[in-house]
Amino acid sequence: MEEPGAYIYMLRCADGSYYVGSARDGLDRRVAEHNTAAYGNGYTSKRRPVVLVWVEHFLNITDAIAVERQIKGWSRAKKEALIRGDFGQIHELAKRRG
């Protein structure tokens, strides 16, 4: 059963790119919507199938949206470190950028 609040998630698309999104509820449903192109010509519609590779739950939607925006601006290397749970690498990559 999914918890109330919001989810930030990352999908790996068929072309190898990553998509970062959010869902207030129904994470499984939201991933299925990406795989069926339920919302038309969005980013993932031409990059299917997609696979859920990372997810984080937040109690507060405001916090979730802030993290979503942050991750969307990250490099591919940082996103892949997040997927692996390699927080040391994320920190190193952040230092290199600054």
N, C-alpha and C positions, 0 to 999 in steps of 0.2 A: 504494500500500500504506500502511495506517495504522500509525503508530508505537505502541510500547507506552507505557503511561502512562495519562493521562486527558485528556479534552477537556471544556472548558466551551464551551457554545454558546448562541446566542440565536436564537430563531425569531420571525418575524413571522407572526402569526395572521391569518386571514381577516378578523377584525373590527378589525385594526389594532393590537391589543395585542401585547406582547412576552412571551415565555416564556424563562426562563433555566434551563438544565439542565446535567447532566454525564453523561458516558459513559466508562466505563473502556476500552472498545474498541468497535469497530463503530459509528462515528459515522454512517455512511450507513444502517446498519440501524436505529439509534436514531431518526433523523429519519423513516424510513419507518414505524416503529412509531407515531410521533405522527400521521402521516397516515392510518393505518389504525385508530386508536384501539385498539391492541393491548392496552392495559392498562385498558380500561373507561372510566370516567367521569372521567378526569383533566382538568386545565385545558384542554388542547388538543383534547380529544375533541369538543367542541361548537364549536370555532373553526377547523375545517379548511377548506381545506388550509393547511398551515404551510410557510414557506420559511426555510431556513437563511440568516441574514443576517450572522452573526459567529461565529467559532470561534477558540479558543486552545488549544494543546497544552501539557500539563504532564507532566514526568517523574514527579512525585510526586503521588499522589492527595490527600494531605493539603493540599498547596498549592492544588490545583485546587478542592477543596471550600471552602477559605477564600475564594478569589476568587469562586466561585459565590455564596456567601452575601453577600459584599460587593455584587456587582452586583445581586442581587435586591432590595437595599434602595435602589438608586439611583432617581432620578427618571427619567421618560420622556426628558427632555432630555439627561440624562447618558448614558443608554443609546443614544440616537440619535447623540450625539457619538462614542461608542465605535465604533458601526457605521461611521461616516465616518472613523474614525481621527484625529479632531480632539482630540488630547490637551490642547491649549491650552484648548479650550472646557471639557473635563472639569475642568481645574484651576480655571477661572473659576467654574464652577457649584459646585464644592466650596467655594470661598471665600465665595460668597454664602450658602451654607447655614449656615456657622459663625459 
